Amino acid sequence: MKNTIIALLIMIFGLVSCNQKNNEKASETKTPTEDTTQVYACPMHPEITGKKGDTCSKCGMELTEKVK
């Protein structure tokens, strides 16, 4: 019984350790997505900006890519 508990604890510790290493590698390789780096603006009200898929608070039009 005692050996079984020790073996289970060792297996759980090993699984948790491996999972943490995988999470660290995944977070290091992530790059910013297109949605978070681009700013969009309303065609009718260029002062209204936001992210892709947002709508203008004044006229309700969908925001398009802002021209620099």
ROGU-384541 format. One record per residue (C-alpha): x, y, z; residue number from 1; residue in three letters. Coordinates in steps of 0.02 Angstrom, whole numbers. Last residue first. Example, Ala and Ser with C-alpha at 12.3 -4.5 7.8 and 13.67 -1.06 7.14 Angstrom:
residues 2
<site><xx>684</xx><yy>-53</yy><zz>357</zz><i>2</i><aa>SER</aa></site>
<site><xx>615</xx><yy>-225</yy><zz>390</zz><i>1</i><aa>ALA</aa></site>
END
This chain:
residues 68
<site><xx>-77</xx><yy>2786</yy><zz>-2122</zz><i>68</i><aa>LYS</aa></site>
<site><xx>-240</xx><yy>2713</yy><zz>-2183</zz><i>67</i><aa>VAL</aa></site>
<site><xx>-340</xx><yy>2632</yy><zz>-2044</zz><i>66</i><aa>LYS</aa></site>
<site><xx>-407</xx><yy>2460</yy><zz>-2082</zz><i>65</i><aa>GLU</aa></site>
<site><xx>-597</xx><yy>2456</yy><zz>-2076</zz><i>64</i><aa>THR</aa></site>
<site><xx>-717</xx><yy>2480</yy><zz>-1930</zz><i>63</i><aa>LEU</aa></site>
<site><xx>-893</xx><yy>2416</yy><zz>-1957</zz><i>62</i><aa>GLU</aa></site>
<site><xx>-1022</xx><yy>2554</yy><zz>-1971</zz><i>61</i><aa>MET</aa></site>
<site><xx>-1130</xx><yy>2592</yy><zz>-1818</zz><i>60</i><aa>GLY</aa></site>
<site><xx>-1142</xx><yy>2780</yy><zz>-1848</zz><i>59</i><aa>CYS</aa></site>
<site><xx>-1071</xx><yy>2863</yy><zz>-1693</zz><i>58</i><aa>LYS</aa></site>
<site><xx>-1000</xx><yy>2718</yy><zz>-1590</zz><i>57</i><aa>SER</aa></site>
<site><xx>-916</xx><yy>2644</yy><zz>-1743</zz><i>56</i><aa>CYS</aa></site>
<site><xx>-917</xx><yy>2455</yy><zz>-1746</zz><i>55</i><aa>THR</aa></site>
<site><xx>-787</xx><yy>2330</yy><zz>-1688</zz><i>54</i><aa>ASP</aa></site>
<site><xx>-742</xx><yy>2177</yy><zz>-1794</zz><i>53</i><aa>GLY</aa></site>
<site><xx>-557</xx><yy>2214</yy><zz>-1802</zz><i>52</i><aa>LYS</aa></site>
<site><xx>-497</xx><yy>2323</yy><zz>-1659</zz><i>51</i><aa>LYS</aa></site>
<site><xx>-537</xx><yy>2502</yy><zz>-1617</zz><i>50</i><aa>GLY</aa></site>
<site><xx>-534</xx><yy>2679</yy><zz>-1683</zz><i>49</i><aa>THR</aa></site>
<site><xx>-658</xx><yy>2824</yy><zz>-1693</zz><i>48</i><aa>ILE</aa></site>
<site><xx>-560</xx><yy>2979</yy><zz>-1750</zz><i>47</i><aa>GLU</aa></site>
<site><xx>-580</xx><yy>2921</yy><zz>-1931</zz><i>46</i><aa>PRO</aa></site>
<site><xx>-769</xx><yy>2955</yy><zz>-1925</zz><i>45</i><aa>HIS</aa></site>
<site><xx>-847</xx><yy>2909</yy><zz>-2094</zz><i>44</i><aa>MET</aa></site>
<site><xx>-728</xx><yy>2766</yy><zz>-2139</zz><i>43</i><aa>PRO</aa></site>
<site><xx>-723</xx><yy>2709</yy><zz>-1957</zz><i>42</i><aa>CYS</aa></site>
<site><xx>-551</xx><yy>2659</yy><zz>-1898</zz><i>41</i><aa>ALA</aa></site>
<site><xx>-451</xx><yy>2499</yy><zz>-1870</zz><i>40</i><aa>TYR</aa></site>
<site><xx>-286</xx><yy>2479</yy><zz>-1779</zz><i>39</i><aa>VAL</aa></site>
<site><xx>-177</xx><yy>2329</yy><zz>-1815</zz><i>38</i><aa>GLN</aa></site>
<site><xx>-66</xx><yy>2241</yy><zz>-1689</zz><i>37</i><aa>THR</aa></site>
<site><xx>-197</xx><yy>2148</yy><zz>-1586</zz><i>36</i><aa>THR</aa></site>
<site><xx>-297</xx><yy>2080</yy><zz>-1733</zz><i>35</i><aa>ASP</aa></site>
<site><xx>-144</xx><yy>2019</yy><zz>-1830</zz><i>34</i><aa>GLU</aa></site>
<site><xx>-91</xx><yy>1908</yy><zz>-1689</zz><i>33</i><aa>THR</aa></site>
<site><xx>56</xx><yy>1941</yy><zz>-1576</zz><i>32</i><aa>PRO</aa></site>
<site><xx>179</xx><yy>1799</yy><zz>-1575</zz><i>31</i><aa>THR</aa></site>
<site><xx>176</xx><yy>1644</yy><zz>-1466</zz><i>30</i><aa>LYS</aa></site>
<site><xx>337</xx><yy>1542</yy><zz>-1463</zz><i>29</i><aa>THR</aa></site>
<site><xx>387</xx><yy>1581</yy><zz>-1283</zz><i>28</i><aa>GLU</aa></site>
<site><xx>212</xx><yy>1546</yy><zz>-1216</zz><i>27</i><aa>SER</aa></site>
<site><xx>210</xx><yy>1373</yy><zz>-1295</zz><i>26</i><aa>ALA</aa></site>
<site><xx>381</xx><yy>1327</yy><zz>-1225</zz><i>25</i><aa>LYS</aa></site>
<site><xx>330</xx><yy>1377</yy><zz>-1048</zz><i>24</i><aa>GLU</aa></site>
<site><xx>168</xx><yy>1278</yy><zz>-1061</zz><i>23</i><aa>ASN</aa></site>
<site><xx>260</xx><yy>1123</yy><zz>-1119</zz><i>22</i><aa>ASN</aa></site>
<site><xx>383</xx><yy>1136</yy><zz>-974</zz><i>21</i><aa>LYS</aa></site>
<site><xx>239</xx><yy>1152</yy><zz>-850</zz><i>20</i><aa>GLN</aa></site>
<site><xx>154</xx><yy>997</yy><zz>-921</zz><i>19</i><aa>ASN</aa></site>
<site><xx>312</xx><yy>893</yy><zz>-901</zz><i>18</i><aa>CYS</aa></site>
<site><xx>327</xx><yy>943</yy><zz>-718</zz><i>17</i><aa>SER</aa></site>
<site><xx>144</xx><yy>905</yy><zz>-683</zz><i>16</i><aa>VAL</aa></site>
<site><xx>159</xx><yy>733</yy><zz>-761</zz><i>15</i><aa>LEU</aa></site>
<site><xx>317</xx><yy>691</yy><zz>-664</zz><i>14</i><aa>GLY</aa></site>
<site><xx>244</xx><yy>748</yy><zz>-498</zz><i>13</i><aa>PHE</aa></site>
<site><xx>88</xx><yy>644</yy><zz>-529</zz><i>12</i><aa>ILE</aa></site>
<site><xx>193</xx><yy>490</yy><zz>-571</zz><i>11</i><aa>MET</aa></site>
<site><xx>302</xx><yy>511</yy><zz>-415</zz><i>10</i><aa>ILE</aa></site>
<site><xx>148</xx><yy>532</yy><zz>-305</zz><i>9</i><aa>LEU</aa></site>
<site><xx>69</xx><yy>376</yy><zz>-380</zz><i>8</i><aa>LEU</aa></site>
<site><xx>228</xx><yy>273</yy><zz>-349</zz><i>7</i><aa>ALA</aa></site>
<site><xx>235</xx><yy>333</yy><zz>-168</zz><i>6</i><aa>ILE</aa></site>
<site><xx>53</xx><yy>287</yy><zz>-140</zz><i>5</i><aa>ILE</aa></site>
<site><xx>79</xx><yy>114</yy><zz>-218</zz><i>4</i><aa>THR</aa></site>
<site><xx>234</xx><yy>82</yy><zz>-113</zz><i>3</i><aa>ASN</aa></site>
<site><xx>139</xx><yy>121</yy><zz>48</zz><i>2</i><aa>LYS</aa></site>
<site><xx>0</xx><yy>0</yy><zz>0</zz><i>1</i><aa>MET</aa></site>
END
